[in-house]
Every structure is written in C-alpha cells, then in structure tokens.
Amino acid sequence: MDLKKVAEIRALHAKEFPDSEQYYEFLLYQIQSHIVEINDLKENKDPHLKSEIVDLAILSQLLTMQQDTPKDIFQKRYGRFKEKIKSK
C-alpha cells in the first residue's frame, strides 16, 4: 500500500471533516458499507470485488492514521496474527 497516497487522501479528508469525531464516524460507516458490499460481490462472483477489498484496506489505514496508531501496535498485531494462524 502506498502510504504517501493514503496520507494525501487523509489531508483532503481533513479539509472536509475538521471535526475528528465526525471523521471517525464517516470512516466507520464507510468500512461497514464496504464489508456489506464485499460480501455481496463475493456471493455474486463479481470481478469488482478486488477493487472494493482495496477500498476497505485504504479505509482501514485511514482509520489507523485518524487514531494516531503507533507503529509498535502494528508489530504486536502482526505477531498475534502469526500465532492465530499457527494455532489453527
């Protein structure tokens, strides 16, 4: 993922959503909407599925930026994902 481009989107959103809570709500709504759409596209074997998955990844990254998520949390979470995979 190109984090510079995601940061550019975030900068545009900052102008549109000066209120942090309003931006948070916007991102959550978009994430929820994309999850529903992804499920529908998967069920219908629609090739647009991959585009919506990328949108979801970008929205998720925007949410982590909006929350000022420290990099060390990502490192910890990567480890947890590996543990969960091994335990299956």
Phi, psi and omega in degrees: 000136180274098184293335176295318180291323177296320177296325176296318177297318179299319179297320177295318179296326181299326177289322182283326183234078180293337179273121184299319181294322178295320178294318177303312180297320177300311181297316179299317179298316180296318178298313179299317180296320180292324179297316178298314181296319179300316178299317179296316181295320178298314180300322182269005180053041182277129181294347177288351181309313184297324178296319180289328176295319177296317176304317180297319178297318179295315179299320178295319177295319177300321179294320178294324177292318181298327181270005182050050183288122180293150182299329182295333177294321177299316180299316178297318183291324176302316179299319179295321178298317179298319178297317180296321179294318180295328184280355181272000000 
